[in-house]
Amino acid sequence: MKSLTVIILTFNEELHIERCIKSILKITKNILIVDSFSTDSTLQIANLYKVKVLQRIWENNHAAQFNWALSCLPEETDWVMRVDADEYLSEKLILQINKLYLTNTKSINGVVCIRKIIFQKKLVRFGGVGSTKVLRMFRYGHGQSESRWMDEHIIVSGKTINLSGAIIDDNLQSLDWWIRKHENYAKREAIDLLNLEYKFNNNVNDIYSNEKKSARGTKRWIKEKVYAKLPSEIRVKGYYLFRYIFLFGFLDQINGSRFHYLQAYWYRSLADQNLKDLKKYIQNNNESPTNAIKKLLGIQL
């Protein structure tokens, strides 16, 4: 492993960006921030650390923003890693990535690590999200983000390895902010669900066809081939109860229980309501899915 560049997407991340940058500097000095014209002190903080910054209008799509960032990297880049602005690397992951520099990595094109979530200052340990595996690091030219509106993954061609170190997702914003963010996520989730039926986005990648034996591929297959085909009332309640009871989400106590309810039930219910409204509008007005999405959700595809 030679040159590693970390890509961070930002918009008004003054609460998090310094913590994120300091963490990344322990594995590389090559950091690219793609900013969506922040109005707070995000860029001033980034400039203090002499981080390269590019600006691009936000299209409400992380995949499009990240893949654009890939096109801006110099050809001599060897490895790429994606880290969100409200994330930081654990000391264990930092040590493991630095060790990769000392090993022969010619046969490896991707690196999978663990993601841990801190919700309102408490670590979420159960409910199926306590130690999710995420592919965040890959050899330049061998990977890119799926073309999706939500739940996008990085697809890599070739062999990957698993690290036991973690990326920590620790957003410091208020609960009200978290809810507003997920209201937007629920719109994007509805777009992906609608596309399963209407196929208006032909560029969508199927991660389960690329990684049939991986946990990511299995989860995507279950989501699209099983979950999406169930009636809304059954799948939302069933998913929440599965996480809360069978995956022991209740052991996360009060704060964790709030997280599992909001993320597994409220958010999924809102996404399904958006989906229901879109399908009804399409049928009643003989509209195309893209026009319905623009008129009801305010999102231009």
C-alpha positions in Angstrom: 0.0 0.0 0.0 1.4 3.3 -1.0 -0.7 6.5 -1.3 -4.0 6.6 0.6 -6.5 9.4 0.1 -9.6 9.8 2.4 -12.7 11.4 0.9 -15.1 13.3 3.2 -18.4 14.8 2.1 -19.4 17.9 4.0 -22.1 20.4 4.5 -22.1 22.5 7.7 -20.1 20.0 9.7 -18.3 22.4 12.1 -19.3 20.2 15.0 -17.5 17.2 13.6 -14.9 18.0 11.0 -11.9 18.7 13.2 -12.4 15.5 15.1 -12.7 13.6 11.8 -9.6 15.2 10.3 -7.5 14.6 13.4 -8.4 11.0 13.3 -7.6 10.5 9.6 -4.2 12.3 9.9 -3.1 9.3 11.9 -3.2 7.2 8.8 -2.6 9.7 5.9 -2.1 13.4 5.2 -4.0 13.0 1.9 -7.5 14.2 2.6 -10.1 15.5 0.1 -13.2 17.3 1.3 -16.0 17.7 -1.2 -18.2 20.4 0.3 -21.7 21.4 -0.7 -21.2 25.1 0.0 -21.2 25.1 3.8 -22.4 28.3 5.5 -20.8 27.6 8.9 -17.1 27.4 9.8 -16.5 23.9 8.2 -14.1 25.3 5.5 -12.2 27.5 7.9 -11.5 24.5 10.1 -10.4 22.4 7.1 -8.1 25.2 6.0 -6.4 25.2 9.4 -5.2 21.6 8.6 -4.4 22.5 5.0 -6.9 19.9 3.7 -7.7 20.0 0.0 -11.3 21.2 -0.6 -13.5 21.1 -3.7 -17.0 22.3 -3.8 -20.0 20.8 -5.7 -23.7 21.5 -5.5 -25.5 18.9 -3.4 -27.9 16.7 -5.4 -29.3 15.0 -2.3 -27.4 11.9 -3.3 -24.3 10.6 -1.5 -23.4 8.1 -4.3 -23.2 10.8 -6.9 -21.2 13.1 -4.7 -18.7 10.4 -3.8 -18.3 9.1 -7.3 -17.6 12.6 -8.5 -14.9 12.9 -5.9 -13.3 9.8 -7.2 -13.1 11.4 -10.7 -11.1 14.3 -9.1 -8.3 12.1 -7.6 -4.9 12.1 -9.3 -3.9 9.0 -11.2 -1.0 8.3 -8.8 -3.5 7.6 -6.0 -3.2 4.0 -4.9 -6.0 3.6 -2.3 -9.2 5.4 -1.4 -11.2 5.5 1.8 -14.5 7.1 2.5 -15.2 8.5 6.0 -18.3 10.6 6.9 -17.7 13.9 8.6 -19.5 12.7 11.8 -17.3 9.6 12.0 -13.8 9.0 13.3 -11.4 6.0 13.3 -10.9 3.9 16.4 -7.3 3.5 17.6 -7.5 -0.2 16.8 -8.5 0.5 13.2 -5.8 3.1 12.9 -3.2 0.6 13.9 -4.5 -2.1 11.6 -4.6 0.3 8.5 -1.0 1.5 9.3 0.1 -2.2 9.4 -1.3 -2.7 5.9 1.4 -0.3 4.7 4.0 -2.8 5.9 2.5 -5.9 4.2 2.1 -7.1 0.6 -1.3 -6.0 -0.5 -1.0 -6.6 -4.2 -3.7 -9.2 -4.2 -6.2 -7.2 -2.1 -8.6 -4.6 -3.6 -10.9 -3.8 -0.7 -10.8 -3.5 3.1 -13.9 -4.1 5.3 -14.1 -2.8 8.8 -16.6 -2.5 11.6 -19.0 0.4 12.1 -20.2 1.3 15.5 -23.0 3.8 16.2 -23.2 6.2 19.1 -26.7 7.6 19.5 -27.2 10.6 21.7 -23.9 9.9 23.5 -24.6 6.2 24.1 -23.1 3.3 22.2 -25.7 1.1 20.4 -24.6 -2.5 21.0 -27.5 -4.7 19.9 -30.4 -4.8 17.4 -28.2 -5.9 14.5 -26.3 -2.6 14.3 -23.7 -3.1 17.0 -20.9 -4.3 14.7 -22.0 -3.8 11.1 -19.4 -4.6 8.5 -18.8 -1.9 6.0 -16.4 -1.7 3.0 -14.9 1.8 3.1 -11.4 1.3 1.7 -10.4 0.1 -1.8 -7.7 0.2 -4.4 -8.2 3.2 -6.7 -9.8 2.2 -10.0 -11.3 -1.0 -8.6 -14.3 0.4 -6.7 -17.1 3.0 -6.7 -20.3 3.7 -4.9 -23.6 2.1 -6.1 -25.9 4.4 -7.9 -28.6 4.5 -5.3 -30.4 7.2 -3.3 -30.2 5.3 0.0 -28.3 2.4 1.6 -25.5 2.8 -1.1 -22.5 0.6 -0.7 -19.1 0.6 -2.3 -18.7 -2.2 -4.8 -15.2 -3.5 -5.3 -13.9 -5.9 -8.0 -11.5 -8.5 -6.6 -10.4 -9.8 -3.2 -11.3 -8.0 0.1 -10.0 -8.5 3.7 -11.8 -7.9 7.0 -10.4 -5.8 9.8 -11.7 -5.9 13.3 -11.1 -2.2 14.0 -14.1 0.2 13.9 -15.2 3.4 12.3 -17.3 5.2 15.0 -20.4 7.0 13.8 -21.0 9.6 16.5 -23.2 12.5 15.5 -23.2 15.4 18.0 -26.3 17.1 16.7 -29.7 17.2 18.6 -32.4 14.6 18.3 -34.5 17.2 16.4 -31.7 17.4 13.8 -31.5 13.6 13.6 -35.3 13.4 13.0 -35.1 16.0 10.2 -32.3 14.2 8.5 -34.2 11.0 8.6 -37.2 12.6 7.2 -35.1 13.4 4.1 -33.7 9.8 4.2 -37.2 8.5 4.1 -37.9 10.3 0.9 -34.8 8.8 -0.7 -35.6 5.3 0.7 -39.0 5.6 -1.0 -37.3 6.4 -4.3 -35.2 3.2 -4.2 -38.3 1.2 -3.2 -40.3 2.7 -6.0 -37.6 1.9 -8.5 -37.9 -1.8 -7.7 -41.3 -1.7 -9.3 -41.0 0.9 -12.0 -37.3 0.5 -13.0 -36.8 4.2 -13.9 -33.2 4.1 -12.7 -31.3 1.7 -15.0 -28.0 2.5 -13.4 -28.7 0.8 -10.1 -26.2 -1.8 -9.1 -27.2 -5.1 -7.5 -24.8 -5.7 -4.7 -26.2 -9.1 -4.0 -25.3 -10.2 -7.6 -21.8 -8.9 -7.1 -21.3 -10.2 -3.6 -23.7 -13.2 -3.2 -21.7 -14.7 -0.4 -21.1 -11.5 1.6 -23.3 -10.3 4.5 -23.9 -7.0 2.6 -25.1 -9.0 -0.5 -27.4 -11.2 1.7 -28.9 -8.2 3.5 -29.6 -6.5 0.1 -31.2 -9.7 -1.3 -33.5 -9.9 1.8 -34.4 -6.3 1.6 -35.3 -6.3 -2.1 -36.6 -9.9 -2.6 -38.4 -10.4 0.7 -38.9 -7.2 2.7 -40.0 -5.1 -0.3 -42.7 -7.6 -1.3 -44.4 -7.8 2.0 -47.4 -5.5 2.9 -46.2 -2.3 4.6 -48.0 -2.9 7.9 -46.4 -6.4 8.2 -42.9 -5.6 7.1 -42.4 -2.5 9.2 -43.7 -4.0 12.5 -41.9 -7.3 11.7 -38.6 -5.6 11.1 -38.8 -3.5 14.2 -39.8 -6.5 16.4 -37.1 -8.6 14.9 -34.4 -6.1 15.7 -35.8 -5.2 19.1 -36.6 -8.6 20.4 -34.8 -11.3 18.4 -31.6 -9.2 18.0 -31.8 -8.1 21.6 -32.3 -4.3 20.9 -34.1 -4.1 24.2 -30.7 -4.6 26.0 -29.6 -1.2 24.8 -31.9 0.2 27.6 -33.8 3.5 27.2 -31.6 5.4 24.9 -31.0 2.4 22.6 -34.7 1.5 22.7 -35.4 5.0 21.4 -32.9 4.6 18.6 -34.3 1.2 17.5 -37.9 2.6 17.5 -36.9 5.6 15.5 -34.6 3.9 13.0 -36.4 0.6 12.6 -40.0 1.6 13.0 -40.7 5.3 12.6 -38.2 5.8 9.8 -39.4 2.8 7.8 -43.0 3.7 8.3 -42.4 7.2 7.0 -40.5 5.7 3.9 -43.5 3.4 3.3 -46.0 6.3 3.5 -43.9 8.3 1.0 -43.9 5.2 -1.3 -47.7 4.8 -0.9 -48.3 8.5 -1.7 -46.0 8.3 -4.8 -47.8 5.2 -6.2 -51.2 6.7 -5.6 -50.2 9.9 -7.3 -48.8 8.0 -10.3 -51.9 6.0 -10.7 -54.4 8.8 -10.2 -52.7 11.3 -12.4 -51.1 9.0 -15.0 -47.7 10.6 -14.2 -44.3 9.2 -14.6 -42.4 8.1 -11.5 -39.8 10.9 -12.0 -42.4 13.6 -12.2 -44.2 12.2 -9.2 -41.0 12.2 -7.2 -40.3 15.8 -8.2 -43.8 17.1 -7.4 -44.4 15.2 -4.1 -40.8 14.9 -2.7 -39.2 17.9 -4.3 -36.3 15.8 -5.6 -35.2 16.1 -9.2 -33.8 12.8 -10.7 
